[in-house]
Amino acid sequence: MGTIMRSFLLLLIKGYKKYLSPLFPPSCIYEPTCSQYALEAIEKHGALKGSWLAFRRIIRCNPFHKGGYDPVP
C-alpha cells in the first residue's frame, strides 16, 4: 500500500511540474522549488512523512518568509 501511494504522489507532482508549473511565472522563494522539495521528501522519507514535510514547506512559501536554500532533512 505504501509503495502505491508513494508512486501515485510522485506521479502527481511530476505531472504538476511538467504540465501546470510552466503556465505560471516562477514564484517560489526557496531553493529547491517546493515541487522539487516534495519529490525529494517523498522519495527519501516515504509517502506519509514526505507529504508532511512538503505540506510544512508549502505553508512556509509566502512573502512573510525570506526563503533561500532549504534542503530536505
N, C-alpha and C positions, 0 to 999 in steps of 0.2 A: 504493500500500500504506500509506504513512504517513497519508494522509488518512482511510482507512478505519479504521485503528487509533485515530487521534485521535478520530474521531466515535464509535467504539464506547466508548472510555474516558469521553468526556463523557456519553454516554447512561447508562452505568453509574452515574456519580457523580450525575447528575441524578435517576435512579431512586432511589438511596440517600437523597438529600435529601428527595425527595417522599414515599416510602413507608416507609422504615425509620427515619430520623432522628426523625420525630415520635413514635415509640413509646418513646423514651428521654428522660429529662430532659437539659437542656443541661449539658454537662460539659467542653467544650473550653476550655482556658485561654488560647487565643490569639484574636486578632482580626486578620484574618478567621478564621472557623472553619476547621478542617482540610479539610472538604469544599469550601468556597468557595475556599480556597487551592489545592487540587488542580485545580479547574476553571480558575482563573486561570492557574496554571502551565502546564497543558496547552494552553490557548488561546494563551498568549504564547510558549511555548518548544517546542511540539510534543509528540508522544506520548512519546518516549524521555526527553528531558531534563526535561520537565514531570512525568513519572511519578517520576523520580529525586528531583526537588525535593520532590514530595508525600510520597514514602516517607521522606525525611530529616525532614520536618516531622512526620509521624505518629509517628516514633520519638521525637522530642523532646517529644511531647504526653503528659507524665506528671507526677506530683506532684513530681518532683525538679527540674523547671524552673519558673521563675517565670511564664512565659507573657508576655502583653502583646501589643502591636502588632507584627506580623511580616509585612510585605507581601512579595509575590513579587518577587524581584530582577529 
